[in-house]
Amino acid sequence: MRQEDRLAINEIREMLKVLIEENEKLTNTINELKEEQKKLQEEIKIHNIVLNSLPIRHEILN
């Protein structure tokens, strides 16, 4: 194998390493966002329950 080919292969390997690292970072970020989304959805459910119960409380007080 020629020296040029070896250099090209090594460059490709380095590029692949960088891409793999960036992919892992993106995957971690996506997972964090999914967790945050779940928390927000739960919070929204709780707020909706509270908001939906407000008319009932108002009716009871009247």
PDB file of N, H, CA, C and O in Angstrom:
ATOM      1  N   MET A   1       0.846  -1.174   0.000  1.00  0.00           N
ATOM      2  CA  MET A   1       0.000   0.000   0.000  1.00  0.00           C
ATOM      3  C   MET A   1       0.895   1.243   0.000  1.00  0.00           C
ATOM      4  O   MET A   1       1.914   1.305   0.689  1.00  0.00           O
ATOM      5  N   ARG A   2       0.489   2.194  -0.772  1.00  0.00           N
ATOM      6  H   ARG A   2      -0.339   2.143  -1.332  1.00  0.00           H
ATOM      7  CA  ARG A   2       1.290   3.417  -0.876  1.00  0.00           C
ATOM      8  C   ARG A   2       1.088   4.306   0.351  1.00  0.00           C
ATOM      9  O   ARG A   2       0.085   4.222   1.060  1.00  0.00           O
ATOM     10  N   GLN A   3       2.071   5.147   0.564  1.00  0.00           N
ATOM     11  H   GLN A   3       2.886   5.216  -0.012  1.00  0.00           H
ATOM     12  CA  GLN A   3       2.032   6.087   1.690  1.00  0.00           C
ATOM     13  C   GLN A   3       0.808   6.998   1.604  1.00  0.00           C
ATOM     14  O   GLN A   3       0.173   7.288   2.618  1.00  0.00           O
ATOM     15  N   GLU A   4       0.480   7.444   0.399  1.00  0.00           N
ATOM     16  H   GLU A   4       0.995   7.209  -0.425  1.00  0.00           H
ATOM     17  CA  GLU A   4      -0.682   8.323   0.201  1.00  0.00           C
ATOM     18  C   GLU A   4      -1.965   7.625   0.631  1.00  0.00           C
ATOM     19  O   GLU A   4      -2.827   8.222   1.274  1.00  0.00           O
ATOM     20  N   ASP A   5      -2.077   6.348   0.266  1.00  0.00           N
ATOM     21  H   ASP A   5      -1.376   5.863  -0.257  1.00  0.00           H
ATOM     22  CA  ASP A   5      -3.266   5.582   0.636  1.00  0.00           C
ATOM     23  C   ASP A   5      -3.370   5.438   2.152  1.00  0.00           C
ATOM     24  O   ASP A   5      -4.456   5.575   2.717  1.00  0.00           O
ATOM     25  N   ARG A   6      -2.259   5.165   2.803  1.00  0.00           N
ATOM     26  H   ARG A   6      -1.378   5.053   2.345  1.00  0.00           H
ATOM     27  CA  ARG A   6      -2.253   5.033   4.266  1.00  0.00           C
ATOM     28  C   ARG A   6      -2.677   6.335   4.932  1.00  0.00           C
ATOM     29  O   ARG A   6      -3.457   6.336   5.884  1.00  0.00           O
ATOM     30  N   LEU A   7      -2.153   7.442   4.418  1.00  0.00           N
ATOM     31  H   LEU A   7      -1.519   7.441   3.645  1.00  0.00           H
ATOM     32  CA  LEU A   7      -2.527   8.744   4.973  1.00  0.00           C
ATOM     33  C   LEU A   7      -4.020   9.016   4.791  1.00  0.00           C
ATOM     34  O   LEU A   7      -4.688   9.509   5.699  1.00  0.00           O
ATOM     35  N   ALA A   8      -4.523   8.692   3.621  1.00  0.00           N
ATOM     36  H   ALA A   8      -3.981   8.292   2.883  1.00  0.00           H
ATOM     37  CA  ALA A   8      -5.949   8.899   3.343  1.00  0.00           C
ATOM     38  C   ALA A   8      -6.802   8.045   4.272  1.00  0.00           C
ATOM     39  O   ALA A   8      -7.808   8.515   4.803  1.00  0.00           O
ATOM     40  N   ILE A   9      -6.404   6.792   4.467  1.00  0.00           N
ATOM     41  H   ILE A   9      -5.587   6.410   4.035  1.00  0.00           H
ATOM     42  CA  ILE A   9      -7.146   5.895   5.358  1.00  0.00           C
ATOM     43  C   ILE A   9      -7.120   6.424   6.790  1.00  0.00           C
ATOM     44  O   ILE A   9      -8.139   6.403   7.479  1.00  0.00           O
ATOM     45  N   ASN A  10      -5.968   6.894   7.235  1.00  0.00           N
ATOM     46  H   ASN A  10      -5.139   6.912   6.676  1.00  0.00           H
ATOM     47  CA  ASN A  10      -5.874   7.452   8.587  1.00  0.00           C
ATOM     48  C   ASN A  10      -6.741   8.699   8.750  1.00  0.00           C
ATOM     49  O   ASN A  10      -7.371   8.891   9.790  1.00  0.00           O
ATOM     50  N   GLU A  11      -6.771   9.535   7.729  1.00  0.00           N
ATOM     51  H   GLU A  11      -6.259   9.379   6.884  1.00  0.00           H
ATOM     52  CA  GLU A  11      -7.631  10.723   7.775  1.00  0.00           C
ATOM     53  C   GLU A  11      -9.098  10.324   7.863  1.00  0.00           C
ATOM     54  O   GLU A  11      -9.870  10.912   8.619  1.00  0.00           O
ATOM     55  N   ILE A  12      -9.469   9.319   7.082  1.00  0.00           N
ATOM     56  H   ILE A  12      -8.842   8.841   6.468  1.00  0.00           H
ATOM     57  CA  ILE A  12     -10.857   8.841   7.111  1.00  0.00           C
ATOM     58  C   ILE A  12     -11.187   8.284   8.493  1.00  0.00           C
ATOM     59  O   ILE A  12     -12.273   8.533   9.017  1.00  0.00           O
ATOM     60  N   ARG A  13     -10.264   7.537   9.085  1.00  0.00           N
ATOM     61  H   ARG A  13      -9.382   7.335   8.660  1.00  0.00           H
ATOM     62  CA  ARG A  13     -10.482   6.999  10.437  1.00  0.00           C
ATOM     63  C   ARG A  13     -10.693   8.116  11.449  1.00  0.00           C
ATOM     64  O   ARG A  13     -11.586   8.040  12.293  1.00  0.00           O
ATOM     65  N   GLU A  14      -9.875   9.144  11.361  1.00  0.00           N
ATOM     66  H   GLU A  14      -9.149   9.206  10.676  1.00  0.00           H
ATOM     67  CA  GLU A  14     -10.007  10.282  12.280  1.00  0.00           C
ATOM     68  C   GLU A  14     -11.350  10.986  12.088  1.00  0.00           C
ATOM     69  O   GLU A  14     -12.002  11.375  13.057  1.00  0.00           O
ATOM     70  N   MET A  15     -11.752  11.143  10.832  1.00  0.00           N
ATOM     71  H   MET A  15     -11.222  10.827  10.045  1.00  0.00           H
ATOM     72  CA  MET A  15     -13.044  11.765  10.555  1.00  0.00           C
ATOM     73  C   MET A  15     -14.178  10.921  11.119  1.00  0.00           C
ATOM     74  O   MET A  15     -15.130  11.453  11.689  1.00  0.00           O
ATOM     75  N   LEU A  16     -14.074   9.609  10.961  1.00  0.00           N
ATOM     76  H   LEU A  16     -13.300   9.177  10.498  1.00  0.00           H
ATOM     77  CA  LEU A  16     -15.100   8.719  11.498  1.00  0.00           C
ATOM     78  C   LEU A  16     -15.166   8.803  13.019  1.00  0.00           C
ATOM     79  O   LEU A  16     -16.253   8.783  13.596  1.00  0.00           O
ATOM     80  N   LYS A  17     -14.011   8.896  13.669  1.00  0.00           N
ATOM     81  H   LYS A  17     -13.128   8.912  13.201  1.00  0.00           H
ATOM     82  CA  LYS A  17     -13.989   9.035  15.131  1.00  0.00           C
ATOM     83  C   LYS A  17     -14.730  10.295  15.560  1.00  0.00           C
ATOM     84  O   LYS A  17     -15.529  10.274  16.497  1.00  0.00           O
ATOM     85  N   VAL A  18     -14.453  11.390  14.859  1.00  0.00           N
ATOM     86  H   VAL A  18     -13.804  11.406  14.098  1.00  0.00           H
ATOM     87  CA  VAL A  18     -15.116  12.656  15.183  1.00  0.00           C
ATOM     88  C   VAL A  18     -16.618  12.535  14.970  1.00  0.00           C
ATOM     89  O   VAL A  18     -17.405  12.988  15.800  1.00  0.00           O
ATOM     90  N   LEU A  19     -17.014  11.927  13.863  1.00  0.00           N
ATOM     91  H   LEU A  19     -16.374  11.559  13.189  1.00  0.00           H
ATOM     92  CA  LEU A  19     -18.441  11.760  13.580  1.00  0.00           C
ATOM     93  C   LEU A  19     -19.122  10.890  14.625  1.00  0.00           C
ATOM     94  O   LEU A  19     -20.245  11.177  15.037  1.00  0.00           O
ATOM     95  N   ILE A  20     -18.453   9.837  15.052  1.00  0.00           N
ATOM     96  H   ILE A  20     -17.540   9.604  14.717  1.00  0.00           H
ATOM     97  CA  ILE A  20     -19.017   8.953  16.075  1.00  0.00           C
ATOM     98  C   ILE A  20     -19.182   9.708  17.390  1.00  0.00           C
ATOM     99  O   ILE A  20     -20.208   9.580  18.059  1.00  0.00           O
ATOM    100  N   GLU A  21     -18.176  10.491  17.760  1.00  0.00           N
ATOM    101  H   GLU A  21     -17.343  10.595  17.217  1.00  0.00           H
ATOM    102  CA  GLU A  21     -18.263  11.279  18.996  1.00  0.00           C
ATOM    103  C   GLU A  21     -19.406  12.285  18.927  1.00  0.00           C
ATOM    104  O   GLU A  21     -20.164  12.437  19.885  1.00  0.00           O
ATOM    105  N   GLU A  22     -19.526  12.961  17.805  1.00  0.00           N
ATOM    106  H   GLU A  22     -18.910  12.837  17.027  1.00  0.00           H
ATOM    107  CA  GLU A  22     -20.608  13.935  17.646  1.00  0.00           C
ATOM    108  C   GLU A  22     -21.967  13.247  17.663  1.00  0.00           C
ATOM    109  O   GLU A  22     -22.930  13.777  18.216  1.00  0.00           O
ATOM    110  N   ASN A  23     -22.042  12.077  17.062  1.00  0.00           N
ATOM    111  H   ASN A  23     -21.260  11.646  16.612  1.00  0.00           H
ATOM    112  CA  ASN A  23     -23.287  11.320  17.064  1.00  0.00           C
ATOM    113  C   ASN A  23     -23.676  10.933  18.488  1.00  0.00           C
ATOM    114  O   ASN A  23     -24.849  11.003  18.854  1.00  0.00           O
ATOM    115  N   GLU A  24     -22.698  10.528  19.289  1.00  0.00           N
ATOM    116  H   GLU A  24     -21.744  10.472  18.992  1.00  0.00           H
ATOM    117  CA  GLU A  24     -22.968  10.179  20.686  1.00  0.00           C
ATOM    118  C   GLU A  24     -23.457  11.394  21.463  1.00  0.00           C
ATOM    119  O   GLU A  24     -24.377  11.287  22.274  1.00  0.00           O
ATOM    120  N   LYS A  25     -22.848  12.542  21.218  1.00  0.00           N
ATOM    121  H   LYS A  25     -22.100  12.629  20.559  1.00  0.00           H
ATOM    122  CA  LYS A  25     -23.287  13.769  21.885  1.00  0.00           C
ATOM    123  C   LYS A  25     -24.731  14.099  21.509  1.00  0.00           C
ATOM    124  O   LYS A  25     -25.543  14.449  22.365  1.00  0.00           O
ATOM    125  N   LEU A  26     -25.033  13.981  20.225  1.00  0.00           N
ATOM    126  H   LEU A  26     -24.372  13.696  19.530  1.00  0.00           H
ATOM    127  CA  LEU A  26     -26.396  14.266  19.765  1.00  0.00           C
ATOM    128  C   LEU A  26     -27.397  13.285  20.361  1.00  0.00           C
ATOM    129  O   LEU A  26     -28.501  13.670  20.745  1.00  0.00           O
ATOM    130  N   THR A  27     -27.011  12.029  20.435  1.00  0.00           N
ATOM    131  H   THR A  27     -26.114  11.716  20.122  1.00  0.00           H
ATOM    132  CA  THR A  27     -27.886  11.019  21.023  1.00  0.00           C
ATOM    133  C   THR A  27     -28.159  11.342  22.486  1.00  0.00           C
ATOM    134  O   THR A  27     -29.296  11.239  22.945  1.00  0.00           O
ATOM    135  N   ASN A  28     -27.127  11.731  23.214  1.00  0.00           N
ATOM    136  H   ASN A  28     -26.203  11.815  22.841  1.00  0.00           H
ATOM    137  CA  ASN A  28     -27.300  12.103  24.620  1.00  0.00           C
ATOM    138  C   ASN A  28     -28.207  13.320  24.762  1.00  0.00           C
ATOM    139  O   ASN A  28     -29.065  13.366  25.643  1.00  0.00           O
ATOM    140  N   THR A  29     -28.012  14.292  23.897  1.00  0.00           N
ATOM    141  H   THR A  29     -27.315  14.255  23.181  1.00  0.00           H
ATOM    142  CA  THR A  29     -28.847  15.494  23.938  1.00  0.00           C
ATOM    143  C   THR A  29     -30.299  15.148  23.646  1.00  0.00           C
ATOM    144  O   THR A  29     -31.205  15.655  24.308  1.00  0.00           O
ATOM    145  N   ILE A  30     -30.522  14.294  22.666  1.00  0.00           N
ATOM    146  H   ILE A  30     -29.786  13.882  22.129  1.00  0.00           H
ATOM    147  CA  ILE A  30     -31.886  13.873  22.330  1.00  0.00           C
ATOM    148  C   ILE A  30     -32.525  13.163  23.513  1.00  0.00           C
ATOM    149  O   ILE A  30     -33.689  13.408  23.829  1.00  0.00           O
ATOM    150  N   ASN A  31     -31.774  12.284  24.169  1.00  0.00           N
ATOM    151  H   ASN A  31     -30.828  12.084  23.912  1.00  0.00           H
ATOM    152  CA  ASN A  31     -32.313  11.574  25.328  1.00  0.00           C
ATOM    153  C   ASN A  31     -32.647  12.533  26.468  1.00  0.00           C
ATOM    154  O   ASN A  31     -33.665  12.369  27.141  1.00  0.00           O
ATOM    155  N   GLU A  32     -31.804  13.524  26.682  1.00  0.00           N
ATOM    156  H   GLU A  32     -30.977  13.658  26.134  1.00  0.00           H
ATOM    157  CA  GLU A  32     -32.082  14.530  27.707  1.00  0.00           C
ATOM    158  C   GLU A  32     -33.344  15.317  27.359  1.00  0.00           C
ATOM    159  O   GLU A  32     -34.167  15.603  28.229  1.00  0.00           O
ATOM    160  N   LEU A  33     -33.487  15.660  26.092  1.00  0.00           N
ATOM    161  H   LEU A  33     -32.819  15.427  25.386  1.00  0.00           H
ATOM    162  CA  LEU A  33     -34.678  16.390  25.660  1.00  0.00           C
ATOM    163  C   LEU A  33     -35.940  15.545  25.819  1.00  0.00           C
ATOM    164  O   LEU A  33     -36.993  16.064  26.189  1.00  0.00           O
ATOM    165  N   LYS A  34     -35.839  14.266  25.544  1.00  0.00           N
ATOM    166  H   LYS A  34     -34.983  13.844  25.244  1.00  0.00           H
ATOM    167  CA  LYS A  34     -36.990  13.373  25.728  1.00  0.00           C
ATOM    168  C   LYS A  34     -37.399  13.316  27.192  1.00  0.00           C
ATOM    169  O   LYS A  34     -38.589  13.335  27.507  1.00  0.00           O
ATOM    170  N   GLU A  35     -36.420  13.246  28.084  1.00  0.00           N
ATOM    171  H   GLU A  35     -35.454  13.230  27.828  1.00  0.00           H
ATOM    172  CA  GLU A  35     -36.716  13.234  29.516  1.00  0.00           C
ATOM    173  C   GLU A  35     -37.380  14.542  29.938  1.00  0.00           C
ATOM    174  O   GLU A  35     -38.352  14.539  30.693  1.00  0.00           O
ATOM    175  N   GLU A  36     -36.858  15.636  29.454  1.00  0.00           N
ATOM    176  H   GLU A  36     -36.069  15.638  28.841  1.00  0.00           H
ATOM    177  CA  GLU A  36     -37.440  16.941  29.778  1.00  0.00           C
ATOM    178  C   GLU A  36     -38.861  17.043  29.231  1.00  0.00           C
ATOM    179  O   GLU A  36     -39.744  17.601  29.881  1.00  0.00           O
ATOM    180  N   GLN A  37     -39.075  16.505  28.042  1.00  0.00           N
ATOM    181  H   GLN A  37     -38.358  16.052  27.513  1.00  0.00           H
ATOM    182  CA  GLN A  37     -40.412  16.515  27.452  1.00  0.00           C
ATOM    183  C   GLN A  37     -41.385  15.717  28.313  1.00  0.00           C
ATOM    184  O   GLN A  37     -42.518  16.148  28.527  1.00  0.00           O
ATOM    185  N   LYS A  38     -40.956  14.561  28.805  1.00  0.00           N
ATOM    186  H   LYS A  38     -40.036  14.210  28.631  1.00  0.00           H
ATOM    187  CA  LYS A  38     -41.814  13.753  29.681  1.00  0.00           C
ATOM    188  C   LYS A  38     -42.194  14.529  30.931  1.00  0.00           C
ATOM    189  O   LYS A  38     -43.350  14.515  31.353  1.00  0.00           O
ATOM    190  N   LYS A  39     -41.208  15.209  31.526  1.00  0.00           N
ATOM    191  H   LYS A  39     -40.269  15.220  31.183  1.00  0.00           H
ATOM    192  CA  LYS A  39     -41.479  16.001  32.728  1.00  0.00           C
ATOM    193  C   LYS A  39     -42.481  17.108  32.431  1.00  0.00           C
ATOM    194  O   LYS A  39     -43.407  17.345  33.206  1.00  0.00           O
ATOM    195  N   LEU A  40     -42.288  17.782  31.304  1.00  0.00           N
ATOM    196  H   LEU A  40     -41.535  17.590  30.674  1.00  0.00           H
ATOM    197  CA  LEU A  40     -43.198  18.863  30.934  1.00  0.00           C
ATOM    198  C   LEU A  40     -44.604  18.339  30.652  1.00  0.00           C
ATOM    199  O   LEU A  40     -45.591  18.989  30.999  1.00  0.00           O
ATOM    200  N   GLN A  41     -44.698  17.176  30.030  1.00  0.00           N
ATOM    201  H   GLN A  41     -43.897  16.647  29.749  1.00  0.00           H
ATOM    202  CA  GLN A  41     -46.012  16.598  29.760  1.00  0.00           C
ATOM    203  C   GLN A  41     -46.732  16.260  31.060  1.00  0.00           C
ATOM    204  O   GLN A  41     -47.941  16.462  31.174  1.00  0.00           O
ATOM    205  N   GLU A  42     -45.990  15.743  32.041  1.00  0.00           N
ATOM    206  H   GLU A  42     -45.008  15.579  31.949  1.00  0.00           H
ATOM    207  CA  GLU A  42     -46.583  15.450  33.341  1.00  0.00           C
ATOM    208  C   GLU A  42     -47.055  16.734  34.015  1.00  0.00           C
ATOM    209  O   GLU A  42     -48.138  16.783  34.598  1.00  0.00           O
ATOM    210  N   GLU A  43     -46.239  17.758  33.926  1.00  0.00           N
ATOM    211  H   GLU A  43     -45.359  17.719  33.452  1.00  0.00           H
ATOM    212  CA  GLU A  43     -46.608  19.042  34.522  1.00  0.00           C
ATOM    213  C   GLU A  43     -47.859  19.603  33.855  1.00  0.00           C
ATOM    214  O   GLU A  43     -48.736  20.143  34.529  1.00  0.00           O
ATOM    215  N   ILE A  44     -47.941  19.477  32.549  1.00  0.00           N
ATOM    216  H   ILE A  44     -47.229  19.038  32.002  1.00  0.00           H
ATOM    217  CA  ILE A  44     -49.119  19.948  31.814  1.00  0.00           C
ATOM    218  C   ILE A  44     -50.357  19.171  32.252  1.00  0.00           C
ATOM    219  O   ILE A  44     -51.425  19.756  32.432  1.00  0.00           O
ATOM    220  N   LYS A  45     -50.220  17.863  32.422  1.00  0.00           N
ATOM    221  H   LYS A  45     -49.353  17.388  32.275  1.00  0.00           H
ATOM    222  CA  LYS A  45     -51.356  17.052  32.881  1.00  0.00           C
ATOM    223  C   LYS A  45     -51.860  17.546  34.230  1.00  0.00           C
ATOM    224  O   LYS A  45     -53.063  17.688  34.447  1.00  0.00           O
ATOM    225  N   ILE A  46     -50.914  17.807  35.133  1.00  0.00           N
ATOM    226  H   ILE A  46     -49.936  17.692  34.956  1.00  0.00           H
ATOM    227  CA  ILE A  46     -51.296  18.281  36.463  1.00  0.00           C
ATOM    228  C   ILE A  46     -51.994  19.636  36.370  1.00  0.00           C
ATOM    229  O   ILE A  46     -53.011  19.860  37.025  1.00  0.00           O
ATOM    230  N   HIS A  47     -51.453  20.526  35.566  1.00  0.00           N
ATOM    231  H   HIS A  47     -50.626  20.344  35.033  1.00  0.00           H
ATOM    232  CA  HIS A  47     -52.077  21.842  35.399  1.00  0.00           C
ATOM    233  C   HIS A  47     -53.472  21.709  34.793  1.00  0.00           C
ATOM    234  O   HIS A  47     -54.393  22.425  35.187  1.00  0.00           O
ATOM    235  N   ASN A  48     -53.627  20.813  33.857  1.00  0.00           N
ATOM    236  H   ASN A  48     -52.879  20.231  33.537  1.00  0.00           H
ATOM    237  CA  ASN A  48     -54.942  20.612  33.243  1.00  0.00           C
ATOM    238  C   ASN A  48     -55.944  20.063  34.246  1.00  0.00           C
ATOM    239  O   ASN A  48     -57.110  20.456  34.247  1.00  0.00           O
ATOM    240  N   ILE A  49     -55.491  19.163  35.091  1.00  0.00           N
ATOM    241  H   ILE A  49     -54.543  18.844  35.090  1.00  0.00           H
ATOM    242  CA  ILE A  49     -56.380  18.618  36.121  1.00  0.00           C
ATOM    243  C   ILE A  49     -56.837  19.740  37.054  1.00  0.00           C
ATOM    244  O   ILE A  49     -58.017  19.850  37.386  1.00  0.00           O
ATOM    245  N   VAL A  50     -55.886  20.560  37.463  1.00  0.00           N
ATOM    246  H   VAL A  50     -54.927  20.471  37.193  1.00  0.00           H
ATOM    247  CA  VAL A  50     -56.223  21.681  38.350  1.00  0.00           C
ATOM    248  C   VAL A  50     -57.178  22.645  37.651  1.00  0.00           C
ATOM    249  O   VAL A  50     -58.179  23.069  38.230  1.00  0.00           O
ATOM    250  N   LEU A  51     -56.865  22.980  36.420  1.00  0.00           N
ATOM    251  H   LEU A  51     -56.052  22.635  35.951  1.00  0.00           H
ATOM    252  CA  LEU A  51     -57.728  23.914  35.691  1.00  0.00           C
ATOM    253  C   LEU A  51     -59.120  23.337  35.467  1.00  0.00           C
ATOM    254  O   LEU A  51     -60.113  24.059  35.546  1.00  0.00           O
ATOM    255  N   ASN A  52     -59.195  22.054  35.191  1.00  0.00           N
ATOM    256  H   ASN A  52     -58.388  21.467  35.127  1.00  0.00           H
ATOM    257  CA  ASN A  52     -60.496  21.430  34.963  1.00  0.00           C
ATOM    258  C   ASN A  52     -61.307  21.332  36.247  1.00  0.00           C
ATOM    259  O   ASN A  52     -62.536  21.279  36.201  1.00  0.00           O
ATOM    260  N   SER A  53     -60.647  21.309  37.368  1.00  0.00           N
ATOM    261  H   SER A  53     -59.649  21.353  37.405  1.00  0.00           H
ATOM    262  CA  SER A  53     -61.371  21.211  38.632  1.00  0.00           C
ATOM    263  C   SER A  53     -61.849  22.581  39.123  1.00  0.00           C
ATOM    264  O   SER A  53     -62.699  22.652  40.011  1.00  0.00           O
ATOM    265  N   LEU A  54     -61.322  23.651  38.566  1.00  0.00           N
ATOM    266  H   LEU A  54     -60.632  23.594  37.845  1.00  0.00           H
ATOM    267  CA  LEU A  54     -61.716  24.990  39.008  1.00  0.00           C
ATOM    268  C   LEU A  54     -63.211  25.272  38.824  1.00  0.00           C
ATOM    269  O   LEU A  54     -63.825  25.791  39.755  1.00  0.00           O
ATOM    270  N   PRO A  55     -63.820  24.969  37.702  1.00  0.00           N
ATOM    271  CA  PRO A  55     -65.263  25.226  37.574  1.00  0.00           C
ATOM    272  C   PRO A  55     -66.071  24.443  38.613  1.00  0.00           C
ATOM    273  O   PRO A  55     -67.081  24.937  39.113  1.00  0.00           O
ATOM    274  N   ILE A  56     -65.642  23.257  38.929  1.00  0.00           N
ATOM    275  H   ILE A  56     -64.821  22.855  38.522  1.00  0.00           H
ATOM    276  CA  ILE A  56     -66.346  22.450  39.920  1.00  0.00           C
ATOM    277  C   ILE A  56     -66.274  23.138  41.278  1.00  0.00           C
ATOM    278  O   ILE A  56     -67.278  23.214  41.986  1.00  0.00           O
ATOM    279  N   ARG A  57     -65.117  23.631  41.642  1.00  0.00           N
ATOM    280  H   ARG A  57     -64.301  23.570  41.067  1.00  0.00           H
ATOM    281  CA  ARG A  57     -64.969  24.352  42.909  1.00  0.00           C
ATOM    282  C   ARG A  57     -65.855  25.602  42.918  1.00  0.00           C
ATOM    283  O   ARG A  57     -66.496  25.920  43.920  1.00  0.00           O
ATOM    284  N   HIS A  58     -65.876  26.279  41.814  1.00  0.00           N
ATOM    285  H   HIS A  58     -65.356  26.021  41.000  1.00  0.00           H
ATOM    286  CA  HIS A  58     -66.693  27.490  41.717  1.00  0.00           C
ATOM    287  C   HIS A  58     -68.172  27.150  41.901  1.00  0.00           C
ATOM    288  O   HIS A  58     -68.893  27.867  42.595  1.00  0.00           O
ATOM    289  N   GLU A  59     -68.618  26.074  41.291  1.00  0.00           N
ATOM    290  H   GLU A  59     -68.032  25.491  40.727  1.00  0.00           H
ATOM    291  CA  GLU A  59     -70.011  25.652  41.422  1.00  0.00           C
ATOM    292  C   GLU A  59     -70.333  25.249  42.851  1.00  0.00           C
ATOM    293  O   GLU A  59     -71.417  25.545  43.353  1.00  0.00           O
ATOM    294  N   ILE A  60     -69.402  24.582  43.503  1.00  0.00           N
ATOM    295  H   ILE A  60     -68.521  24.342  43.096  1.00  0.00           H
ATOM    296  CA  ILE A  60     -69.619  24.150  44.881  1.00  0.00           C
ATOM    297  C   ILE A  60     -69.738  25.374  45.797  1.00  0.00           C
ATOM    298  O   ILE A  60     -70.576  25.400  46.698  1.00  0.00           O
ATOM    299  N   LEU A  61     -68.911  26.369  45.565  1.00  0.00           N
ATOM    300  H   LEU A  61     -68.230  26.348  44.833  1.00  0.00           H
ATOM    301  CA  LEU A  61     -68.944  27.565  46.402  1.00  0.00           C
ATOM    302  C   LEU A  61     -70.228  28.364  46.205  1.00  0.00           C
ATOM    303  O   LEU A  61     -70.695  29.032  47.127  1.00  0.00           O
ATOM    304  N   ASN A  62     -70.789  28.298  45.021  1.00  0.00           N
ATOM    305  H   ASN A  62     -70.410  27.755  44.271  1.00  0.00           H
ATOM    306  CA  ASN A  62     -72.028  29.042  44.760  1.00  0.00           C
ATOM    307  C   ASN A  62     -73.173  28.194  45.202  1.00  0.00           C
ATOM    308  O   ASN A  62     -74.327  28.605  45.085  1.00  0.00           O
TER     309      ASN A  62
END
